Amino acid sequence: MLGYVISEGRGTADRYLAEVVHRLHAEGVAVAGAVQVNSDQSDLQRCDMDLHVIGPGRIVRISQNLGALSKGCRLDPAGLEQAVGLVEATLDATDRPRLLVVNKFGKQEIEGRGFRPVIGRALTEGIAVLTAVNTASLAGFRAFAEGMEQEVPLDIAAILDWSRRAAG
């Protein structure tokens, strides 16, 4: 199963996925993956982006400071790949997850990088996947999913319900 929410507004899907992971963990559901936490720095800078890797409890910075006048992508590909490696290692654990939560399916994944190989592996191995997709990445995500995707309303109760069924 490949579920996704459409992200609306800055950080909304991140907060919802983090809350869902917290609740599922409390229920004893084996969850792996990464959720994003953004930290505002000041009015002059954009936020720092961190991935909280579920399981090992590692936090990996995935943004880089390009300067106040920069308008380019601030994603740190090395940080993202470090987080991907940590998440992939959880799929090899003896206590395998029933659900993989990925903070988002974005440009990196559309281009075949980032979490895309881990998502493919999880699906191949029968592990359900839940992610967020912004509207700009929706067509690329659907091309990847090839009809396997299930849209889940951006609502905590709906996401929990889908996740419980998927992790079954």
Backbone hydrogen bonds in HBPLUS format (Angstrom, degrees):
<---DONOR---> <-ACCEPTOR-->    atom                        ^
c    i                          cat <-CA-CA->   ^        H-A-AA   ^      H-
h    n   atom  resd res      DA  || num        DHA   H-A  angle D-A-AA Bond
n    s   type  num  typ     dist DA aas  dist angle  dist       angle   num
A0129-VAL N   A0001-MET O   2.93 MM 128  6.28 162.2  1.96 155.1 160.6     1
A0150-GLN N   A0002-LEU O   2.79 MM 148  6.08 140.2  1.95 154.8 159.6     2
A0003-GLY N   A0129-VAL O   2.78 MM 126  6.13 156.7  1.83 169.9 166.2     3
A0131-THR N   A0003-GLY O   3.02 MM 128  6.47 146.1  2.14 138.2 147.6     4
A0004-TYR N   A0150-GLN O   3.04 MM 146  6.30 148.3  2.14 152.3 151.6     5
A0152-VAL N   A0004-TYR O   2.76 MM 148  5.69 160.6  1.80 160.1 159.1     6
A0005-VAL N   A0131-THR O   2.97 MM 126  6.53 145.8  2.09 146.0 156.3     7
A0133-VAL N   A0005-VAL O   2.88 MM 128  6.25 152.8  1.95 162.7 171.4     8
A0007-SER N   A0133-VAL O   2.92 MM 126  5.73 152.6  1.99 124.5 133.5     9
A0012-THR N   A0009-GLY O   3.43 MM   3  5.77 163.2  2.46 117.3 122.2    10
A0015-ARG N   A0011-GLY O   3.02 MM   4  6.24 161.2  2.06 154.1 157.5    11
A0016-TYR N   A0012-THR O   3.03 MM   4  6.32 159.9  2.07 153.8 159.8    12
A0017-LEU N   A0013-ALA O   2.87 MM   4  6.03 168.9  1.88 156.7 159.2    13
A0018-ALA N   A0014-ASP O   3.01 MM   4  6.15 159.8  2.05 147.9 153.8    14
A0019-GLU N   A0015-ARG O   3.01 MM   4  6.17 156.5  2.06 144.8 151.0    15
A0020-VAL N   A0016-TYR O   2.94 MM   4  6.18 159.1  1.99 151.7 157.4    16
A0021-VAL N   A0017-LEU O   2.93 MM   4  6.13 163.3  1.95 151.8 156.0    17
A0022-HIS N   A0018-ALA O   2.97 MM   4  6.17 160.1  2.01 146.8 152.4    18
A0023-ARG N   A0019-GLU O   2.98 MM   4  6.24 162.3  2.01 151.1 155.2    19
A0024-LEU N   A0020-VAL O   2.86 MM   4  6.06 166.7  1.88 156.6 160.6    20
A0025-HIS N   A0021-VAL O   2.88 MM   4  5.96 161.2  1.92 151.3 156.7    21
A0026-ALA N   A0022-HIS O   3.09 MM   4  6.30 154.6  2.16 143.2 149.9    22
A0027-GLU N   A0023-ARG O   3.08 MM   4  6.37 134.5  2.29 139.8 152.0    23
A0027-GLU N   A0024-LEU O   3.05 MM   3  4.99 128.8  2.32  94.1 108.2    24
A0029-VAL N   A0024-LEU O   2.99 MM   5  5.32 161.1  2.03 153.0 147.3    25
A0028-GLY N   A0025-HIS O   2.98 MM   3  5.06 154.8  2.04 103.5 111.5    26
A0098-ARG N   A0030-ALA O   2.75 MM  68  5.44 164.0  1.77 142.0 144.4    27
A0099-LEU N   A0030-ALA O   3.31 MM  69  6.68 144.2  2.45 154.2 160.9    28
A0032-ALA N   A0099-LEU O   2.93 MM  67  6.35 158.2  1.98 160.4 167.5    29
A0101-VAL N   A0032-ALA O   2.85 MM  69  6.24 166.4  1.87 149.9 151.3    30
A0054-ILE N   A0033-GLY O   2.82 MM  21  5.32 158.3  1.86 138.2 145.2    31
A0034-ALA N   A0101-VAL O   2.84 MM  67  6.16 147.4  1.94 156.5 164.9    32
A0103-ASN N   A0034-ALA O   3.01 MM  69  5.83 114.7  2.45 142.7 158.7    33
A0035-VAL N   A0052-HIS O   3.11 MM  17  5.33 155.7  2.17 137.7 140.9    34
A0052-HIS N   A0035-VAL O   2.77 MM  17  5.33 172.2  1.78 165.0 164.3    35
A0037-VAL N   A0050-ASP O   2.82 MM  13  5.31 161.6  1.85 154.4 160.3    36
A0050-ASP N   A0037-VAL O   3.00 MM  13  5.31 158.9  2.04 146.3 153.0    37
A0039-SER N   A0048-ASP O   2.89 MM   9  5.10 156.9  1.94 143.8 151.5    38
A0048-ASP N   A0039-SER O   2.82 MM   9  5.10 160.1  1.86 144.0 144.0    39
A0062-ILE N   A0049-MET O   2.82 MM  13  5.60 166.2  1.84 150.6 155.3    40
A0051-LEU N   A0060-VAL O   2.79 MM   9  5.20 164.8  1.81 149.5 153.0    41
A0060-VAL N   A0051-LEU O   2.89 MM   9  5.20 162.7  1.92 147.6 152.8    42
A0053-VAL N   A0058-ARG O   2.76 MM   5  5.25 162.5  1.79 167.8 170.2    43
A0057-GLY N   A0053-VAL O   3.15 MM   4  5.50 128.0  2.44 146.2 156.4    44
A0076-ASP N   A0062-ILE O   2.65 MM  14  4.94 166.8  1.67 132.9 133.5    45
A0064-GLN N   A0074-ARG O   2.76 MM  10  5.30 139.7  1.92 145.9 159.3    46
A0070-SER N   A0067-GLY O   3.26 MM   3  5.53 159.1  2.30 109.7 115.9    47
A0079-GLY N   A0076-ASP O   3.04 MM   3  5.33 118.4  2.43 106.0 120.5    48
A0080-LEU N   A0076-ASP O   3.02 MM   4  6.36 161.2  2.06 157.5 163.4    49
A0081-GLU N   A0077-PRO O   2.91 MM   4  6.11 164.2  1.94 149.4 153.5    50
A0082-GLN N   A0078-ALA O   2.96 MM   4  6.16 145.9  2.08 142.1 151.5    51
A0083-ALA N   A0079-GLY O   3.05 MM   4  6.36 161.1  2.09 151.2 155.1    52
A0084-VAL N   A0080-LEU O   2.89 MM   4  6.18 157.6  1.94 152.1 159.1    53
A0085-GLY N   A0081-GLU O   2.96 MM   4  6.14 158.9  2.00 144.6 149.3    54
A0086-LEU N   A0082-GLN O   3.07 MM   4  6.39 154.6  2.13 148.2 154.9    55
A0087-VAL N   A0083-ALA O   2.93 MM   4  6.20 158.7  1.98 153.1 158.9    56
A0088-GLU N   A0084-VAL O   2.82 MM   4  6.03 165.2  1.84 155.5 160.0    57
A0089-ALA N   A0085-GLY O   3.09 MM   4  6.23 149.9  2.18 141.7 148.8    58
A0090-THR N   A0087-VAL O   2.96 MM   3  5.32 135.1  2.17 105.5 117.9    59
A0091-LEU N   A0088-GLU O   3.01 MM   3  5.38 144.1  2.14 106.6 116.9    60
A0092-ASP N   A0089-ALA O   3.12 MM   3  5.37 149.0  2.22 103.5 112.6    61
A0093-ALA N   A0090-THR O   3.32 MM   3  5.25 159.6  2.36  98.7 104.7    62
A0100-LEU N   A0128-ALA O   2.76 MM  28  6.12 157.6  1.81 153.2 160.7    63
A0130-LEU N   A0100-LEU O   2.84 MM  30  6.25 156.0  1.89 160.4 165.1    64
A0102-VAL N   A0130-LEU O   2.89 MM  28  6.30 162.3  1.92 162.3 168.4    65
A0105-PHE N   A0132-ALA O   2.80 MM  27  6.15 149.8  1.89 167.8 172.7    66
A0110-ILE N   A0106-GLY O   2.92 MM   4  6.19 158.5  1.97 156.9 164.1    67
A0111-GLU N   A0107-LYS O   3.05 MM   4  6.24 148.7  2.15 147.6 155.2    68
A0113-ARG N   A0108-GLN O   2.79 MM   5  5.05 150.8  1.87 157.1 147.2    69
A0112-GLY N   A0109-GLU O   2.97 MM   3  4.99 160.8  2.01 106.7 111.0    70
A0116-ARG N   A0113-ARG O   3.19 MM   3  5.80 155.2  2.25 140.1 138.5    71
A0118-VAL N   A0115-PHE O   3.05 MM   3  5.26 115.9  2.47 105.0 121.0    72
A0119-ILE N   A0115-PHE O   2.86 MM   4  6.08 160.7  1.90 165.3 171.9    73
A0120-GLY N   A0116-ARG O   2.99 MM   4  6.22 166.0  2.01 155.5 158.9    74
A0121-ARG N   A0117-PRO O   2.91 MM   4  6.10 157.6  1.96 144.0 150.3    75
A0122-ALA N   A0118-VAL O   2.88 MM   4  6.06 167.7  1.90 151.9 155.2    76
A0123-LEU N   A0119-ILE O   3.01 MM   4  6.23 168.5  2.02 155.4 158.1    77
A0124-THR N   A0120-GLY O   2.98 MM   4  6.13 159.8  2.02 148.2 154.1    78
A0125-GLU N   A0121-ARG O   2.93 MM   4  6.16 145.6  2.05 149.8 159.4    79
A0125-GLU N   A0122-ALA O   3.12 MM   3  5.11 122.1  2.47  94.2 108.8    80
A0127-ILE N   A0122-ALA O   2.80 MM   5  4.90 162.2  1.83 151.9 145.9    81
A0126-GLY N   A0123-LEU O   3.13 MM   3  5.14 163.5  2.16 105.9 109.2    82
A0137-SER N   A0134-ASN O   2.97 MM   3  5.49 143.2  2.11 114.0 124.2    83
A0138-LEU N   A0135-THR O   3.37 MM   3  5.08 157.8  2.42  96.6 103.0    84
A0141-PHE N   A0137-SER O   2.93 MM   4  6.13 155.8  1.99 156.7 164.6    85
A0142-ARG N   A0138-LEU O   2.91 MM   4  6.12 165.6  1.93 153.6 157.2    86
A0143-ALA N   A0139-ALA O   2.98 MM   4  6.19 149.2  2.08 144.1 152.7    87
A0144-PHE N   A0140-GLY O   3.09 MM   4  6.32 151.8  2.17 141.8 148.7    88
A0145-ALA N   A0141-PHE O   2.84 MM   4  6.12 161.2  1.88 155.7 161.3    89
A0146-GLU N   A0142-ARG O   3.02 MM   4  6.01 140.4  2.18 143.1 150.7    90
A0148-MET N   A0145-ALA O   3.02 MM   3  5.33 166.7  2.04 117.8 122.1    91
A0155-ASP N   A0153-PRO O   2.77 MM   2  5.46 126.7  2.05 111.9  95.1    92
A0159-ILE N   A0155-ASP O   2.88 MM   4  6.07 163.2  1.91 165.0 170.6    93
A0160-LEU N   A0156-ILE O   2.86 MM   4  6.03 163.2  1.89 156.3 161.0    94
A0161-ASP N   A0157-ALA O   2.95 MM   4  6.09 160.8  1.98 146.2 151.6    95
A0162-TRP N   A0158-ALA O   2.98 MM   4  6.19 168.4  2.00 149.8 152.6    96
A0163-SER N   A0159-ILE O   2.89 MM   4  6.02 166.1  1.91 149.9 154.5    97
A0164-ARG N   A0160-LEU O   2.88 MM   4  6.04 162.3  1.91 154.9 158.8    98
A0165-ARG N   A0161-ASP O   3.12 MM   4  6.31 165.8  2.14 151.2 154.9    99
A0166-ALA N   A0162-TRP O   2.83 MM   4  6.00 162.5  1.86 155.7 161.4   100
A0167-ALA N   A0163-SER O   2.86 MM   4  5.91 156.5  1.92 148.5 154.5   101
A0168-GLY N   A0164-ARG O   3.01 MM   4  5.91 124.3  2.33 134.6 148.1   102
A0168-GLY N   A0165-ARG O   3.22 MM   3  4.95 136.9  2.42  91.6 103.7   103
